[in-house]
Amino acid sequence: MSEQPRHPGRPDPAMTTEWLRGAGHESDVVMSSRVRLARNLAGAAFVNRASRPERMKVLESCRSQLERAPIGPTVSWHDLHRTPSNERTLLVERHLISQQHARGKQANQTGGPDEPRGVAITFPDERISVMVNEEDHLRIQSISSGLDLARTLAAAEAVDDALESGLNFAFSPRFGYLTACPTNVGTGLRLSVMLHLPGLRLIGNIDKVKLAAKDMSLAVRGFYGEGSEAIGDFYQISNQTTLGKPERVLLHELESEILPRVIEYERAARQMLLTKRRYHFEDAVHRAMGVLCHARLMTTEESMQHLSLVRVGVVTGMIGHLKHEEVNHLMLLTQPGHLQLLAGRELNQDERRLARAELLRTRLTPRK
């Protein structure tokens, strides 16, 4: 497949994104740490209640401040209502915008692809993205590889301060930051981690983790966050409480009390599989590798499930010729938007299945 020339400001498929680097603390289980801050401009109607001219005015005000504020060494701005759908898909796959932001639809189903909205992204690291006119006027996102919520929060707060120096945010002395959804009122903070939990699924305990998370007022979501399903044993766990708890309390509870237990359970599950069900475990991993190295057709869901097993095979030492960051990158490259960018043209579903299988065979088959 031919690769398209690099477009200034557009993510480069040859480069992995920050959340898939495979580095950082506990990276065998924790793929990434993400912090999101929700903010709205004082005196402006929330996005889902604003008229189109009002949303355009908010967009222009936020873009102006984003261009002035020191949020990163290189910042690329995208007017999403003018961005082709395939490029919006690319940004979703790299977790730089939400699926809702890509569609332009609000929770009440108003609007559409031409809704005034945009995103600012720091390049080349893609650690920071700031969505404008998503559910709130501003969604500030910071992301890091591995378990590193404290540093990720500090980076998001630095962007927040830089933006607030030129924008007046809606804030109540009683309630805190005001947001479109009541569950975000207060700090406007969402702390989340992307976890890879194949061991717990294989021993049948993944539902126990979901129930325990619910009991602790945590949200468990899929690969693309809110409204998405878990694919390839990847789950996002985040706080649901933003009112009445300071940022540092939320951070301590998640990073120091809750996540270490989940990480311990997953590692214990993997160790149990290695000691008590080793042949079954090895068979599942090597069957997945065999399919990826020989299949001629492959859906996104199939590739993610097989790559999930290969990844756990790499981190447990069953597969020695790969690094887990290489497997992480393939999870990105096999997504529809990235496949089409690599091909240099739009592909229909059958063509994507062919291209995906070819890419996986080329990248994973050991060289003699």
C-alpha positions as CSV (number, residue, x, y, z in Angstrom):
1,M,0.0,0.0,0.0
2,S,1.3,3.5,-0.8
3,E,1.4,6.1,1.9
4,Q,0.0,9.5,1.4
5,P,2.4,12.5,1.7
6,R,2.5,14.1,5.1
7,H,0.0,16.9,5.5
8,P,1.0,19.7,7.8
9,G,-1.0,19.5,11.0
10,R,-2.5,16.1,10.2
11,P,-1.6,13.1,12.3
12,D,1.1,10.9,10.7
13,P,0.1,7.2,10.6
14,A,3.8,6.2,10.5
15,M,4.0,7.7,14.1
16,T,2.2,6.2,17.0
17,T,0.2,8.5,19.2
18,E,1.1,9.3,22.9
19,W,-1.5,7.0,24.4
20,L,-0.2,4.0,22.5
21,R,3.6,4.5,23.1
22,G,3.7,1.6,25.4
23,A,5.8,3.5,27.9
24,G,5.3,4.7,31.5
25,H,4.4,3.0,34.8
26,E,2.4,-0.2,34.7
27,S,2.3,-0.2,30.9
28,D,1.8,-3.9,30.7
29,V,-1.8,-3.3,32.0
30,V,-2.3,0.4,31.8
31,M,-2.3,1.7,28.2
32,S,-2.8,5.4,29.0
33,S,-3.9,8.0,31.5
34,R,-6.3,10.7,30.4
35,V,-7.5,13.9,32.1
36,R,-10.4,15.9,30.7
37,L,-11.6,19.3,32.0
38,A,-15.0,20.7,31.0
39,R,-15.3,24.5,30.8
40,N,-17.9,27.0,29.5
41,L,-17.7,30.7,28.8
42,A,-19.5,33.0,31.2
43,G,-22.5,34.7,29.6
44,A,-22.8,32.3,26.7
45,A,-25.6,29.8,26.2
46,F,-24.5,26.1,26.6
47,V,-23.8,24.4,23.2
48,N,-27.0,22.4,23.1
49,R,-29.1,25.6,23.8
50,A,-27.1,28.1,21.7
51,S,-28.1,29.3,18.2
52,R,-25.7,28.7,15.3
53,P,-24.4,32.3,15.4
54,E,-23.8,32.0,19.1
55,R,-21.9,28.7,18.6
56,M,-19.8,30.4,15.9
57,K,-19.0,33.3,18.2
58,V,-17.8,30.9,21.0
59,L,-15.7,29.1,18.4
60,E,-14.0,32.3,17.3
61,S,-13.4,33.4,20.9
62,C,-11.9,30.1,21.9
63,R,-9.8,29.7,18.8
64,S,-8.4,33.2,19.2
65,Q,-7.3,32.4,22.8
66,L,-5.9,29.0,21.8
67,E,-3.7,30.6,19.2
68,R,-2.3,33.0,21.7
69,A,-2.0,30.7,24.7
70,P,1.2,28.7,25.3
71,I,-0.4,25.3,25.3
72,G,2.4,23.5,23.4
73,P,5.4,24.1,21.1
74,T,3.4,23.4,17.9
75,V,-0.4,23.6,17.8
76,S,-2.6,22.6,14.9
77,W,-6.1,23.9,14.6
78,H,-8.9,22.0,12.8
79,D,-12.2,23.5,11.9
80,L,-14.2,20.2,12.1
81,H,-17.2,21.6,10.2
82,R,-14.8,22.1,7.2
83,T,-12.8,18.9,7.8
84,P,-13.5,15.9,5.5
85,S,-15.2,13.0,7.3
86,N,-12.2,10.7,6.7
87,E,-9.9,13.1,8.6
88,R,-12.4,13.4,11.4
89,T,-12.4,9.6,11.6
90,L,-8.6,9.7,11.9
91,L,-8.8,12.1,14.8
92,V,-11.4,9.9,16.6
93,E,-9.1,6.8,16.1
94,R,-6.2,8.6,17.7
95,H,-8.5,9.7,20.6
96,L,-8.0,13.4,19.9
97,I,-11.7,14.1,19.5
98,S,-14.8,12.2,20.6
99,Q,-17.2,10.4,18.3
100,Q,-19.9,12.9,19.2
101,H,-17.5,15.8,18.2
102,A,-16.7,14.1,14.9
103,R,-20.4,13.8,14.0
104,G,-21.4,17.3,15.2
105,K,-24.5,15.9,16.9
106,Q,-25.4,17.1,20.4
107,A,-27.1,14.9,23.0
108,N,-30.5,16.2,21.9
109,Q,-29.7,15.2,18.3
110,T,-29.6,18.8,17.1
111,G,-26.9,19.8,14.6
112,G,-24.8,17.7,12.3
113,P,-21.5,17.6,10.4
114,D,-21.5,21.4,9.6
115,E,-22.0,22.4,13.2
116,P,-19.4,25.1,14.1
117,R,-16.8,23.3,16.1
118,G,-13.0,22.7,16.2
119,V,-10.1,21.2,17.9
120,A,-6.5,22.4,18.8
121,I,-3.9,19.6,19.0
122,T,-0.3,19.8,20.1
123,F,2.1,18.2,17.6
124,P,4.0,15.9,17.2
125,D,3.3,14.4,20.6
126,E,-0.5,14.7,20.6
127,R,-0.5,15.0,24.4
128,I,-3.0,17.8,24.4
129,S,-6.2,18.4,22.5
130,V,-8.8,21.0,23.2
131,M,-12.2,20.4,21.7
132,V,-14.4,23.5,21.1
133,N,-18.2,23.2,21.0
134,E,-18.4,19.5,21.9
135,E,-20.9,19.0,24.8
136,D,-19.3,22.0,26.5
137,H,-17.7,25.1,25.0
138,L,-14.3,23.6,25.9
139,R,-13.1,20.1,26.6
140,I,-9.4,20.2,27.6
141,Q,-7.8,16.8,27.2
142,S,-4.3,15.7,28.4
143,I,-3.1,12.2,27.8
144,S,0.0,10.2,28.7
145,S,1.2,6.6,28.2
146,G,1.0,4.3,31.1
147,L,-0.2,5.2,34.6
148,D,0.7,8.8,35.1
149,L,-2.5,10.7,36.2
150,A,-0.7,13.2,38.4
151,R,1.5,14.5,35.6
152,T,-1.3,14.3,33.1
153,L,-3.5,16.4,35.4
154,A,-0.8,19.0,35.8
155,A,-0.5,19.3,32.1
156,A,-4.3,19.8,31.7
157,E,-4.4,22.4,34.5
158,A,-1.6,24.4,32.8
159,V,-3.7,24.6,29.6
160,D,-6.7,25.5,31.7
161,D,-4.8,28.4,33.3
162,A,-3.5,29.6,30.0
163,L,-7.0,29.7,28.5
164,E,-8.6,31.3,31.6
165,S,-6.1,34.1,31.4
166,G,-8.0,35.4,28.3
167,L,-11.4,33.8,28.7
168,N,-14.0,34.2,31.5
169,F,-15.3,30.8,32.5
170,A,-18.8,30.1,33.9
171,F,-18.2,29.5,37.7
172,S,-20.4,29.5,40.7
173,P,-18.9,30.1,44.2
174,R,-21.4,27.5,45.5
175,F,-21.2,24.8,42.8
176,G,-17.9,25.4,41.0
177,Y,-17.5,25.2,37.3
178,L,-20.8,25.1,35.5
179,T,-21.3,22.5,32.7
180,A,-23.9,21.3,30.3
181,C,-24.3,17.9,32.1
182,P,-25.0,18.1,35.8
183,T,-22.6,15.2,36.5
184,N,-19.7,17.4,35.4
185,V,-20.6,20.4,37.6
186,G,-17.9,21.2,40.2
187,T,-14.4,20.5,39.1
188,G,-15.5,19.6,35.6
189,L,-12.8,16.9,35.9
190,R,-12.8,13.4,34.4
191,L,-9.8,11.2,35.3
192,S,-9.6,8.0,33.2
193,V,-7.3,5.2,32.4
194,M,-7.3,2.7,29.5
195,L,-6.7,-0.8,30.8
196,H,-5.9,-4.0,29.0
197,L,-7.6,-6.8,30.9
198,P,-7.4,-10.1,28.8
199,G,-6.4,-12.2,31.8
200,L,-9.6,-11.3,33.8
201,R,-11.7,-12.0,30.7
202,L,-10.1,-15.4,30.1
203,I,-10.7,-16.5,33.7
204,G,-14.2,-15.2,33.7
205,N,-13.8,-12.4,36.2
206,I,-14.2,-9.3,34.1
207,D,-17.9,-8.8,35.1
208,K,-16.7,-8.7,38.8
209,V,-14.5,-5.8,38.0
210,K,-17.3,-4.0,36.3
211,L,-19.6,-4.5,39.3
212,A,-16.9,-3.4,41.7
213,A,-16.2,-0.3,39.7
214,K,-19.9,0.5,39.7
215,D,-20.1,0.1,43.5
216,M,-17.2,2.6,43.8
217,S,-19.0,5.1,41.5
218,L,-16.7,4.6,38.6
219,A,-17.7,4.4,35.0
220,V,-16.5,1.6,32.8
221,R,-16.6,2.3,29.1
222,G,-15.3,0.9,25.9
223,F,-12.3,1.6,23.6
224,Y,-13.6,5.0,22.4
225,G,-15.1,6.1,25.7
226,E,-18.7,7.1,26.4
227,G,-21.2,5.2,24.3
228,S,-18.7,2.7,23.0
229,E,-18.3,-1.0,23.5
230,A,-15.2,-2.8,24.8
231,I,-13.2,-4.4,22.0
232,G,-10.0,-6.3,22.3
233,D,-10.3,-6.5,26.2
234,F,-9.7,-2.7,26.5
235,Y,-11.7,-0.8,29.1
236,Q,-11.7,2.8,30.2
237,I,-12.3,3.4,33.9
238,S,-13.1,6.9,35.1
239,N,-14.5,8.8,38.0
240,Q,-18.2,9.9,37.9
241,T,-18.1,12.3,40.8
242,T,-17.1,15.9,40.2
243,L,-19.1,17.8,42.7
244,G,-17.9,18.1,46.3
245,K,-14.5,16.4,45.9
246,P,-11.3,18.4,45.1
247,E,-9.1,17.3,42.2
248,R,-6.4,15.9,44.5
249,V,-8.9,13.7,46.4
250,L,-10.3,12.3,43.1
251,L,-6.7,11.7,41.9
252,H,-5.6,9.9,45.0
253,E,-8.6,7.7,45.1
254,L,-8.2,6.5,41.5
255,E,-4.4,6.4,41.2
256,S,-3.4,5.2,44.7
257,E,-6.4,3.1,45.9
258,I,-8.5,1.8,43.1
259,L,-6.2,1.2,40.1
260,P,-3.5,-0.7,42.0
261,R,-6.1,-3.3,42.9
262,V,-7.3,-3.7,39.4
263,I,-3.7,-4.0,38.1
264,E,-3.0,-6.6,40.8
265,Y,-6.1,-8.6,39.8
266,E,-5.1,-8.6,36.1
267,R,-1.5,-9.7,36.8
268,A,-2.7,-12.4,39.1
269,A,-5.1,-13.6,36.4
270,R,-2.3,-13.8,33.9
271,Q,0.0,-15.6,36.4
272,M,-2.8,-18.1,37.1
273,L,-3.2,-18.7,33.4
274,L,0.5,-19.3,33.0
275,T,0.8,-21.7,35.9
276,K,-2.5,-23.6,35.9
277,R,-3.8,-23.3,32.4
278,R,-0.6,-22.7,30.5
279,Y,-1.4,-24.9,27.4
280,H,-4.8,-23.3,27.0
281,F,-3.3,-19.8,27.4
282,E,-0.4,-20.5,25.0
283,D,-2.8,-22.0,22.5
284,A,-5.1,-19.0,22.5
285,V,-2.1,-16.6,22.0
286,H,-0.5,-18.6,19.3
287,R,-3.7,-19.3,17.5
288,A,-4.3,-15.5,17.4
289,M,-0.8,-15.0,16.0
290,G,-1.4,-17.6,13.4
291,V,-4.6,-16.0,12.2
292,L,-3.0,-12.6,12.0
293,C,-0.1,-14.0,10.0
294,H,-2.1,-15.9,7.6
295,A,-5.7,-14.5,7.2
296,R,-6.6,-12.9,3.9
297,L,-9.7,-11.0,5.3
298,M,-9.9,-9.3,8.6
299,T,-12.6,-7.1,10.3
300,T,-11.6,-4.4,12.8
301,E,-13.2,-6.3,15.7
302,E,-11.3,-9.5,14.7
303,S,-8.0,-7.8,14.4
304,M,-8.4,-6.0,17.8
305,Q,-9.3,-9.3,19.6
306,H,-6.4,-11.2,18.1
307,L,-4.0,-8.3,18.7
308,S,-5.1,-8.2,22.3
309,L,-4.1,-11.8,22.8
310,V,-0.8,-11.2,20.9
311,R,-0.1,-8.2,23.2
312,V,-0.6,-10.2,26.4
313,G,1.6,-12.9,24.8
314,V,4.4,-10.4,24.3
315,V,4.2,-8.9,27.8
316,T,4.2,-12.4,29.4
317,G,7.2,-13.5,27.3
318,M,5.4,-16.1,25.1
319,I,6.2,-14.1,21.9
320,G,9.8,-12.9,21.8
321,H,10.2,-11.2,18.4
322,L,7.8,-8.3,19.0
323,K,7.6,-5.4,21.4
324,H,4.2,-4.4,22.9
325,E,4.5,-0.9,21.5
326,E,4.6,-2.4,18.0
327,V,1.4,-4.3,18.7
328,N,-0.1,-1.1,20.1
329,H,0.7,0.7,16.8
330,L,-0.9,-2.0,14.8
331,M,-4.1,-1.5,16.8
332,L,-4.1,2.1,15.4
333,L,-3.1,1.3,11.8
334,T,-5.8,-1.3,11.4
335,Q,-8.6,1.2,12.2
336,P,-10.6,2.2,9.1
337,G,-9.4,5.8,8.9
338,H,-5.7,4.9,9.2
339,L,-6.0,2.1,6.6
340,Q,-7.5,4.5,4.1
341,L,-4.9,7.1,4.8
342,L,-2.1,4.5,4.2
343,A,-3.9,3.4,1.0
344,G,-4.2,7.0,-0.2
345,R,-7.9,6.6,-1.1
346,E,-11.3,5.6,0.3
347,L,-11.8,1.9,0.7
348,N,-15.1,0.1,0.8
349,Q,-15.7,-2.5,3.6
350,D,-14.4,-5.5,1.5
351,E,-11.3,-3.5,0.5
352,R,-10.6,-2.6,4.1
353,R,-10.8,-6.2,5.2
354,L,-8.3,-7.2,2.5
355,A,-6.0,-4.2,3.3
356,R,-6.1,-4.9,7.0
357,A,-5.2,-8.6,6.6
358,E,-2.3,-7.7,4.2
359,L,-1.0,-5.1,6.6
360,L,-1.1,-7.5,9.6
361,R,0.6,-10.3,7.6
362,T,3.4,-7.9,6.5
363,R,4.1,-6.5,9.9
364,L,3.7,-9.6,12.0
365,T,5.2,-12.5,10.0
366,P,8.7,-13.2,11.3
367,R,11.4,-12.6,8.8
368,K,13.6,-15.6,7.9
